[in-house]
């Protein structure tokens, strides 16, 4: 249940990031990373680390880090490419294109830098979709635990009115 819930949080937040220019900034990256760390802390507090819920947030974590990283040199491009393994090339480029500085200390991402990123990522075989499918459902598995009680040792009370059942 928590894995599914965290996946939906990831998909909706990442899709909003990919569609809205006004949220692609360094400060949004900081806020996202803080909020994600709060979710991860909650999972640890509830002893749900093994549920797989935290792993579903990986694309959003990487998008938040992408917003916070320096985006100028070829070394920066290599760092981004090695860090953003859960994001597709199309998603990385879209976030970089939408990146909007919110103060005078930040600069827009140059076209040359985006081309450098695309060159580094050209050998990836990413799926062509940009947005995540937030309707994706994880399969639910219920483990089978056989009972040690044999059927012939079970006594059915008369109050259940199950006289029509016969022991075989």
WOUR-V868714 format. One record per residue. N is the residue number from 0. SS is DSSP state (H for helix, E for strand, C for the rest). PSI is psi as a letter, one per 30 degrees, with the letter a starting at -180 (999 if undefined). Layout:
BEGIN
n,ss,psi
N,SS,PSI
N,SS,PSI
END
This chain:
BEGIN
n,ss,psi
0,C,e
1,H,e
2,H,e
3,H,e
4,H,e
5,H,e
6,H,e
7,H,e
8,H,e
9,H,e
10,H,e
11,H,e
12,H,e
13,H,e
14,H,e
15,H,e
16,H,e
17,H,f
18,H,f
19,C,j
20,H,e
21,H,f
22,H,f
23,C,i
24,C,l
25,H,e
26,H,e
27,H,e
28,H,e
29,H,e
30,H,e
31,H,e
32,H,e
33,H,e
34,H,e
35,H,e
36,H,e
37,H,e
38,H,e
39,H,e
40,H,e
41,H,e
42,H,e
43,H,e
44,H,e
45,C,g
46,C,h
47,C,g
48,H,e
49,H,g
50,H,f
51,C,f
52,H,e
53,H,e
54,H,f
55,H,f
56,C,f
57,H,e
58,H,e
59,H,e
60,H,e
61,H,e
62,H,e
63,H,e
64,H,e
65,H,e
66,H,f
67,H,f
68,C,l
69,C,k
70,C,i
71,C,e
72,C,l
73,H,e
74,H,e
75,H,e
76,H,e
77,H,e
78,H,e
79,H,e
80,H,e
81,H,f
82,H,e
83,C,i
84,C,f
85,C,f
86,C,k
87,C,l
88,H,e
89,H,e
90,H,e
91,H,e
92,H,e
93,H,e
94,H,e
95,H,e
96,H,e
97,H,f
98,C,k
99,C,j
100,C,k
101,C,f
102,C,l
103,C,f
104,C,f
105,C,l
106,C,l
107,C,l
108,C,k
109,C,l
110,H,e
111,H,e
112,H,e
113,H,e
114,H,e
115,H,e
116,H,e
117,H,e
118,H,e
119,H,e
120,C,g
121,C,f
122,C,f
123,C,k
124,C,i
125,C,l
126,C,l
127,C,f
128,C,k
129,C,e
130,C,l
131,C,k
132,C,j
133,C,f
134,C,g
135,C,k
136,C,k
137,C,k
138,C,k
139,C,k
140,C,k
141,C,j
142,C,k
143,C,k
144,C,j
145,C,k
146,C,k
147,C,f
148,C,k
149,C,l
150,H,e
151,H,f
152,H,f
153,C,k
154,C,k
155,C,k
156,C,k
157,H,f
158,H,f
159,H,f
160,C,h
161,C,h
162,C,f
163,C,f
164,C,k
165,C,k
166,C,k
167,C,999
END
